[in-house]
Amino acid sequence: MTTVGVPAGWPATEEEARAVQDELRARVVLDERGPEPGTGCVTGVDVAYDDDLDLVAAAAVVLDAATLDVVAEATAVGRVSFPYVPGLLAFREIPTVRAALDRLPRPPGLVVCDGYGLAHPRRFGLASHLGVLTGLPVIGVAKNPFTFTYDDPGPERGAFAGLFAGTEEVGRALRTRDGVKPVFVSVGHRVSLDNAVAHTLALTPRYRLPETTRRADALCRRALREAAQNAGDSAQEATMRQAPTS
């Protein structure tokens, strides 16, 4: 497990963060199809928080895209690097996510975020932000539609409907299991929307959420529990050292 500090020059205010989004958004690549589903590796990233201890843990889990077997994984833990502000969550998560990705012993291939890419009020969610900073192909697969609208897709697995901001399609509502509520897929960087949907279906053979997300979620929660336990043990030791003797 890697311990991560807040990067030098990291935005400290909402205004600074939005300025960074405005600068980086122009670098999002939307005209590449991206890797083919079922080939190479695909990596899920996710984070978990302990607000009381001001801790955030990130996990990166690499799966063989053909078999969905885990082939590598890494975690990182750090202090929360930005306050909670809707639309700016990437600034809380990216330092630890990047540290986890950097610890992987092999290239991650396509990266799948538990969140949004273009389906974001400023068209620059975590999947886009992470893709621009790393140069990797990234998609977002979210559990809810944020503030966007959609028609309910058909009840069968594989059915989808556009996710819209007004008349602009920013993603798709995708049914990954018959009769189960959809997930919400959006492009992050260097992947087409059609291909993002195809990857999501390939990653959901049994459950609503992609295997990448399920594995990364479990791993980051475990890393957070360990970090919180270590923080508690350290605090207890410090208290014992400072206790007066009689």
Order of alpha helices (4+ residues) and beta strands (2+ residues): beta-alpha-beta-beta-beta-alpha-beta-alpha-beta-beta-beta-beta-beta-alpha-alpha
